[in-house]
Amino acid sequence: MLRYDNYFIPKSLDEYFNLLTEVKDYRIVAGCTDVLPWAREGRAGNVFIKNIIDITNIKELNIFEIHKDKIKISATTTFQKLFIDPQIRKDIKILPQVSVWFADDQIREQATIGGNIVNASPAGDGSPAFLTLNAQAIIMGRKGKDIYERKISLDKFILGRNKVDLQGNEILAALEMDNTKGYGASFEKVGHRRSLVISTVCVSCVARTDSSGKLFDDVRIAVAGVREIPCRLEKTEQFLQGKEITEQNILQASVLDLDVINARSRLEYRKEVLQNFIIRAIIKSVSEKIIIKENYFEKTKIQKLEEVHA
């Protein structure tokens, strides 16, 4: 059971930063989807937090901007918003795909992208997708009476398991990322159970072909669940850049980054799943422009991939 003395809901950044200096023993929350399961009896037992500070109503964090080249969304944006927003669904296809895999309908209504990132779980679903969008973390803090802002790329913001680059009173305010209109996208994920899955392996891919539809123009792939910090698969991306979209090139690319796996268990399983996910994510991301032959996979690979999703 979760108990608290005070539940604060600041309306501005100034009010928020003032609270941080006025109260002690606090926890900052948005959707509370991590706090409530942690406090549930049977895990942490009875939990008492003296002060809870809810940041969801801070006016400066009410950001949802979609421009031609960039999009900027607040850290308090929910995964359900990313799932249902019509322009996101049309132009930034990877985000709805991640969102539909994210827990269930009720949790998506509450869970925020900022909470998912700041939690910095190795199995977090959001981070690989945002990495493929070249996301930058927009961080705000206050020094004296002045509120400042700084930006840092997401791959440098996430420092390790449950560790991010937030200093002093800083807060993750928003993410700024590429608008990938014209790109195909695919998100692949597998875990230990069918519902509310915590990722064992998840792969995010966005890709664009050249005007002929025969060559890879831009391919971005990121992975989580197989290492402490999510990462882009740079060797795979570089190999495919400018190359013809063929079965041989996709298969050759799929083995180049398997060494990113740094897991203590089920190593061979993760390698096989990761390779199959890379192949499938690339194919699905360019499938609107090309036709893949039915015999692309050997029969055994198809069977094993189906078993993973069974």
N, C-alpha and C positions, 0 to 999 in steps of 0.2 A: 504494500500500500504506500502511495506517495502522499506525504503531508508537507505543508509549507505554512509559514506565517504570513507572507505578503506575496501578492502576484501583481507585479508592476507592468503597465502597458504604456511605455513612452510614445508620444506622438511626434517627436522630432529628435534629430541627432543631438542637439544641445541638451534636451531633457534626458536622453539616454546617457550621454557622457556625464551629466551631473549625477545621475543615479549611481554610476560606477564609483564615484568618489564619496557618495553619501552612505551607501549600504555595504555590508560585509557578508561573506558567506552567501554568494549568489550563483545562480546558474542561468545562462542565456539560452533562450529557447525560441523556436519559431513554430514548427508543427507539432513538436513534442513526440514525434513517432519513435524516436530513440529513447527518450526519457521514460515513457510509460512502460514499455516492455522491460526495461532495465529495473524499474522499481516494482514490477509485479511480484507478488509473493511466489516463492519458489525459485527465484533467481537471486534477487538482492534482499528479499524480505521487506520489512518496513523501512522506508527511506524518508528521511526528513531533510528538506532543503529550506533554509531559513527564508531566502528571497529568490523568487523566480522573476526574471526580466524577459518579457515577451516582446520581440522586436518587429512583429508583423504589421504594426500600425504606424511605423515611422514614415512620415510623409516623404522624406528624401529617398527612401528605398522603394517608392512606388514608381518603378521604371519598367517600361515594356516598349521598346523602340525597335522597329524593323525598317532598316534603310536598304538602299540598293546593294551596298557592299558589306555592311556590318549590321549586326543586331546587338542590342544591349538590353539585358533583362536583370531585374533585381534578384538578389540572393533569396528573397522571400517568395519568389515565383514557385508555385506548386507544380508537381509533375502532371497533375490533371490539366492544368492550364496549357502545358506544352502538348498534351494529348489532344485537346479539343480545339485549340485556336486554329481557325481556318488558314491563315497565312503561314503559320508554322508548318502545318500539315502539307501545304502546297510547296513551300520554298526550302524548308530546312527539314527534310524528310527523316533524318536520323533521330531527331528528338521525340516525335510521336512513337517511333519504333521502340526506343528505350522505355518510354513511359508506359506503354502497354504491358511491358514485362515487369514493371516496377510494382511489386507487392500486389495489392488488390484495389478495387475502386475506392473504398473508404480511406485507405492509407494514402493513395494518390491525391485525394482531396486535401490532405493536411501536410504531407511531406514536401519539403522545400528543397530546391537545388542547392542552396547554400548549406543547409544542414547536412545533406548527403556528401558534399565536398569537404566541409570542415571536419566532419566525422572521420574522414580519411581512412575508411576501411579498405583493405586490399581487395575486397570483393565488391566494392561500390559500383553500381551500374552506371551512374551518371558520368563519372570521370572519363572513361574511354571515349564516349561520344563527344564530350566537350573538348577533349584533346584533338580529335579529328577535325574539329571546327576551329582549331588554333585559338582557343579561348584564353583570354587574359582575365585575371582576377583584379577587380577594382576594390581597393582597400581604403577605408576611411579611418582616421584617428583624430584626436584633438590634442594639441600641444598648447598649453596655456588656455587662451580663449579662442584660438584659431583652429578651425577644422581643416585638415589637409587630406589630400587624396594621392594615392600612388597605385601604379599598375605593375603587375608581375605576371609572366606567363604561367599558365596553370601547371605545367610540368615542373616549374621551380617553386610554385606555391605549396605543392604537396611534398612534404619532406620525409614522410615515413608513416608507419602505422599510427593512426590517430594523432598525427603531428603535421601542422601546417605553419606557414610563415606569417603569423600574426604576432605583432609585438605590442606590449603594454596594453593600452585600451582599444586597440584597433579592432575593426569589424569588417568582415567580408560584406561589401555593399552590393556588388553586382558582378556580372560576367559580361564581357564584350567579346564577340566572336564573329567569324566570317558568315556572311549569308551565302549558303551553298545552293542557291537557285540554279537549276540545270544539272545538278549532281544527282546520281542515284545513291541509294544508301541501304545498308543492311546492318542489323544488330542480331548477334547470335549469342545464346546463353544456355548454360546447362548447370544444374545443381544436384543436390542429393534427393530432392523430392519434386513432386509435380507442382505444388502450389506454394506461394510465398517463398520463392526459391532464393537462397543465398548462393551467389555464383561460385562454382568450381572453376569454370572458365567462361569469360565473356569477351566477345570481339565486336568492335565497332568499325565500320568501313564506310567511307564516302568516296565516290569516284566519278570522274567525268571523262568522256571520250573526246577525241578531236572531231572536227566537223564531218569527217568521213564516216565516223563510227567504227573505224577499224583499229585505231591506236589509242592506248591509254594516254590521256592528257594530264590527268592529276589523280593520284590514288593516295588516300590517307587511311591507315589502319592502326588501331590501338587495341590494347589488351589489358584485362584485369583478371584477378582471381588466381593467377599463377605466380605472382610475385608480390612483394610488399608494396611497391609503388607502381600504379598503372603507367604504361609507357606506349609510345608510338613504335611501330615496327619499321625502323628506318631502312634497313637493308632490303626488305620486301618492297617498300615504296620506291626506293631508288632504282631497284632492278626493273620495275614495271614502267617507270617513266619513259614515255615515248615509244614503248615497244608495241608490237602488234598484239591484238587480243586473240591469243590462241590458247588451246588446251595445254600445250607444252610450256608456254611461258608462265601460265598461271600455276601449273604444277611445280615448276622449277622454283617459282617465287615462294611457294608455300612452305618450303623447308629452311629458308634462309635465316629466320629469326626464332627458331624453336629453342635456341639457347637462352632466350630471355626467361624461361621458366626457372624459378628458384623456389621450389616447393619441397617440403620434407616428405611428402607422401604422394603416392599414386603418380609418380613422375612419368612413367611410360603412358599411362592413361591420358594424362594431361597433354602430352606431346601429340598423341594421335588425335585427340579431340581438337586441339589448337590447330593442327594442320588442316583438318577437315573444315573447321570453322573459317579459316583464312580462305580456303578454296571457295567455299559456299558464299561467303560474304562478298568476295570479289565478283563472282558470277552474278549474284543477285543485284549488285550495285550497277552493273553495266547491262543487265538483261533486257532493258528496254531498247537498247541499240543493237544487240547482237542475238544470234541464235546459237545456243550451245548444243552440240550433238548429244544425243541420248546416251551414247557410250562414253561420255567424258570420264566418268569414274569407272574403275574396275568394279566388278560386281561386289567384291568383298568390302570395298570402301563404302559403297552405298549401304550395304547391310549394317556395317558398324556405325555409320552415321545415324541410321534410323534407330539402332539400339540405344544410342546416346539420348535420343529424344523420346524414347518409349516410356 
